[in-house]
Amino acid sequence: MPELPEVETSRRGIEPYLKGHTILHAIVRNSRLRWPVSAEILALSDQPVLSVQRRAKYLLVELQTGWIIIHLGMSGSLRVLPEETEAGKHDHVDLVMDTGHVLRYTDPRRFGAWLWSSDLAASNVLAHLGPEPLSEDFTADYLCEKSRMKKSPIKPWLMDNKLVVGVGNIYASESLFVAGISPDKPAHSLKRDEAELLVRTIKAVLLRSIEQGGTTLKDFLQSDGKPGYFAQELQVYGRAGEPCRACGTPIESKKHAQRTTFFCPRCQR
């Protein structure tokens, strides 16, 4: 599943082709995604795009009459293509622009979503999200306060979108490794200096990944069709059995809340 850096990379990629331009209409070839494509999207006509934003893993396209909310799901991707480009089997939604391009949504598994909201503050999918990890609201004080009564392992706790958005499986594993914190550590035992280090590390890992264009996953492409380049720098994720790049100890893996965690048993205590 594309994580926050991949979604932010998509946002930056499509923004120049949407912001300040007009959506002439939408073409929906298959409305049966995770939820049905909203009727308001089907009826779009001559709508100027005011901004392209991101909240957690959702892309938000601001129009004069409301917002298109896009989630890439497990296998979704967005590309900007010439309008005459023939659609493939899994190309479900096009936004036809006045520039002669289309924003094309491709999703083989159809777990993504194209929703509409006239008021983001009232949107069901956005209402209960925690702070953005790169914002000033995500601090060591905040993390310490939220951790006090939590006895669960820290790794799945960090992946809770009600705590902080966008720290998915890859980046939770990577951040805990860089911070030297065991993924099994009970959240309530997090010390103040550990919280400070972890917050700094999460921000740094995510920013570095965004700079590199997102992690290269088999189902992810940037808007220009090029893959991201962060995967080559992953320290632990997907490297079970391989030597730790810091100490040489074999990387181990285990399940936390049905998700695979990768870690170094020597570097992370």
C-alpha positions in Angstrom: 0.0 0.0 0.0 1.4 3.5 -0.8 2.3 5.2 2.4 2.5 8.9 3.2 5.7 9.6 1.2 4.3 7.9 -1.9 1.0 9.9 -1.5 2.9 13.2 -1.0 5.0 12.3 -4.1 1.8 11.8 -6.1 0.4 15.1 -4.8 3.5 17.0 -5.8 3.6 15.2 -9.2 0.0 16.0 -10.2 -0.3 19.5 -8.6 1.2 21.5 -11.6 -1.2 19.7 -14.0 -4.3 20.5 -11.9 -3.9 23.6 -9.8 -5.0 26.7 -11.8 -6.5 24.6 -14.5 -10.1 23.4 -15.1 -11.6 19.9 -15.0 -13.9 19.7 -18.0 -15.5 16.5 -16.9 -14.9 13.1 -15.4 -14.9 9.7 -17.1 -15.7 6.8 -14.7 -15.3 3.4 -16.3 -15.9 1.5 -13.2 -17.5 3.1 -10.1 -17.2 0.0 -8.0 -14.2 0.8 -5.9 -13.8 0.4 -2.1 -16.9 2.6 -2.0 -18.9 3.7 -5.1 -17.5 6.7 -6.8 -19.5 9.7 -5.6 -22.3 11.0 -7.8 -20.9 14.5 -7.6 -17.7 13.3 -9.3 -19.7 11.7 -12.1 -21.5 15.0 -12.6 -18.4 17.3 -12.7 -18.4 20.0 -15.4 -16.1 23.0 -15.9 -14.7 23.0 -12.4 -11.5 25.1 -11.7 -9.0 23.4 -9.4 -8.1 25.7 -6.5 -5.5 23.5 -4.8 -4.2 20.0 -4.4 -3.6 19.0 -0.8 -2.9 15.9 1.3 -4.3 14.7 4.6 -2.8 11.5 5.9 -2.9 9.2 2.9 -5.8 11.0 1.2 -5.3 13.4 -1.7 -7.7 16.4 -1.6 -8.5 18.3 -4.8 -10.2 21.6 -3.9 -12.9 22.9 -6.3 -15.2 25.8 -6.1 -18.1 23.6 -5.1 -16.3 21.1 -2.8 -13.5 18.6 -2.5 -12.6 15.4 -4.4 -11.1 13.0 -1.8 -8.9 10.3 -3.4 -7.4 7.3 -1.6 -5.0 5.0 -3.5 -5.9 1.9 -1.6 -3.6 -1.2 -1.9 -2.6 -0.8 -5.5 -3.8 2.5 -6.9 -1.7 5.0 -8.8 -2.2 8.3 -10.6 -0.7 9.4 -13.8 -0.9 12.5 -16.0 -1.3 11.5 -19.6 -2.3 13.0 -23.0 -6.1 12.9 -23.4 -5.9 10.6 -26.4 -4.0 7.9 -24.4 -6.0 4.6 -24.7 -7.3 3.4 -21.3 -6.4 0.0 -20.0 -8.4 -2.7 -18.2 -7.7 -1.3 -14.7 -8.0 2.5 -15.6 -11.1 3.3 -13.7 -11.3 7.1 -13.5 -10.1 10.0 -15.6 -10.3 13.7 -14.9 -10.3 15.4 -18.3 -8.4 18.8 -18.0 -8.6 21.8 -20.2 -4.9 21.4 -20.9 -5.3 18.3 -23.2 -4.2 16.0 -20.4 -6.1 13.6 -18.2 -5.4 12.6 -14.6 -5.9 8.8 -14.8 -6.5 6.6 -11.8 -5.4 3.0 -12.2 -6.2 0.4 -9.5 -6.1 -3.4 -10.3 -7.5 -4.4 -6.8 -10.1 -1.6 -6.7 -9.5 -0.9 -2.9 -9.1 2.8 -3.5 -11.7 5.5 -3.3 -13.0 8.6 -5.1 -15.3 10.5 -2.7 -16.9 13.9 -2.5 -17.2 16.3 0.4 -18.7 19.8 0.5 -17.2 20.3 4.0 -13.9 18.5 4.9 -14.4 19.1 8.6 -17.6 17.0 8.4 -16.0 14.2 6.3 -16.4 10.8 7.9 -13.1 9.5 6.5 -11.1 12.5 7.8 -12.9 13.3 11.1 -10.9 11.1 13.5 -7.4 11.4 12.1 -4.5 12.4 14.4 -1.9 15.1 13.6 0.4 15.0 10.6 3.8 13.6 11.5 5.6 16.5 9.8 3.6 19.2 11.5 4.4 21.2 14.6 1.6 19.4 16.4 3.5 16.1 16.5 5.9 16.6 19.4 7.6 14.6 22.1 5.2 16.1 24.7 2.3 14.9 22.6 3.8 11.4 22.2 4.5 11.1 25.9 1.1 12.2 26.9 -0.6 9.8 24.5 1.6 6.8 25.6 1.0 6.9 29.3 -1.9 4.4 29.5 -0.9 2.3 26.4 0.5 -1.2 27.2 0.6 -2.3 23.6 3.9 -2.7 21.7 5.1 0.6 20.4 5.3 -0.4 16.7 1.6 -1.1 16.1 0.7 1.9 18.4 2.7 4.2 16.1 0.6 2.9 13.1 -2.7 4.0 14.7 -4.0 6.9 12.6 -5.8 8.3 15.6 -2.4 8.8 17.2 -0.5 10.2 14.2 -1.3 9.8 10.5 0.9 8.3 7.8 3.4 6.3 9.9 2.7 3.0 8.1 4.3 -0.4 8.3 7.5 0.5 6.3 8.2 3.8 8.0 7.4 2.6 11.6 9.9 -0.2 11.2 12.5 2.1 9.7 12.0 4.9 12.3 12.3 2.5 15.2 15.5 1.0 13.8 17.1 4.4 13.4 16.0 5.5 16.9 17.3 2.2 18.3 14.0 1.3 19.9 12.6 -2.2 20.0 9.3 -2.6 18.3 8.2 -4.7 21.3 8.8 -2.0 23.8 5.5 -1.2 25.6 4.3 2.2 24.6 3.7 3.4 28.1 7.4 2.8 29.0 8.6 5.4 26.4 10.9 7.9 28.2 11.0 11.6 27.4 14.4 11.4 25.7 13.3 8.4 23.6 10.1 10.3 22.6 12.2 13.3 21.5 14.5 11.0 19.4 11.6 9.1 17.9 9.7 12.2 16.8 12.9 13.6 15.2 13.6 10.3 13.5 10.1 9.8 12.1 10.2 13.3 10.6 13.6 12.8 9.2 12.8 9.3 7.7 9.6 10.6 6.1 11.3 13.7 4.7 14.1 11.7 3.3 11.7 9.4 1.6 9.7 12.2 0.1 12.9 13.8 -1.2 13.8 10.4 -2.8 10.4 10.2 -4.5 8.7 7.6 -2.3 9.6 4.0 -1.7 9.6 1.8 -4.8 6.8 -0.7 -4.4 5.7 -3.1 -7.1 2.3 -1.3 -7.3 3.4 2.3 -7.1 4.4 4.7 -9.8 4.8 8.4 -9.7 2.6 10.6 -11.8 5.2 10.7 -14.6 5.5 6.9 -14.6 8.8 6.7 -12.8 9.2 4.7 -9.6 10.4 6.1 -6.3 14.0 5.6 -5.2 13.9 5.2 -1.4 13.7 1.4 -1.3 17.4 1.1 -1.9 18.0 3.0 1.4 15.7 0.8 3.6 17.6 -0.4 6.6 15.4 -3.2 7.9 12.1 -3.4 6.0 11.9 -6.4 3.8 15.4 -7.5 4.8 14.8 -10.5 7.1 17.8 -12.8 7.3 20.1 -10.2 5.8 22.9 -8.6 7.9 22.1 -5.4 9.7 24.0 -2.6 7.9 25.1 -1.2 11.3 26.2 -4.3 13.2 26.0 -7.3 10.9 23.4 -9.2 13.0 20.7 -10.9 10.9 17.6 -8.8 10.6 14.6 -10.5 12.1 10.9 -10.3 11.5 7.7 -10.9 13.5 4.0 -10.1 13.4 2.4 -7.2 15.1 -1.3 -6.8 14.6 -1.2 -8.9 11.5 1.6 -6.7 10.0 5.2 -7.9 9.5 7.7 -5.9 11.5 11.4 -5.9 10.6 14.1 -5.1 13.2 17.7 -5.7 14.4 17.7 -7.6 17.7 21.0 -6.1 18.6 20.6 -2.4 17.6 17.1 -2.1 18.9 16.6 -2.4 22.7 
